[in-house]
Amino acid sequence: MSGLGLPVRLLLTPGQAGDPGRVPALLEGLRPRVVIADRGYDTDAVVARVGAAGAEAVIPNHARRSIARAYDTERYKDRNLAERFWARAKQCRRVATRYDKTARNFLAFVHVASVMVLLR
């Protein structure tokens, strides 16, 4: 997401795969100043990858982290921009229910829904 809550890149994760493994692909070719993510992305590998990209990681500490990391709690409040984008995108029934059988078709319609959100 950009600073305005607009999507920059959309990727799907396979079935039971975790999202943190997709961070290198999400950051590839981008020069973000800040990466804001939820607790699910709080791994040492993700924080190191974000730092290697020259960005600040604004990710709250996961409950099982033994040594807490400092993060900007005020800047973390901007994460609601991404949540609001997804709330608007899920107004499209095909995005919310994932009726498409193939990942290719689903991702294509997510892109269509994203354009519809951007044009509002």
Order of alpha helices (4+ residues) and beta strands (2+ residues): alpha-beta-alpha-beta-alpha-alpha-alpha-alpha
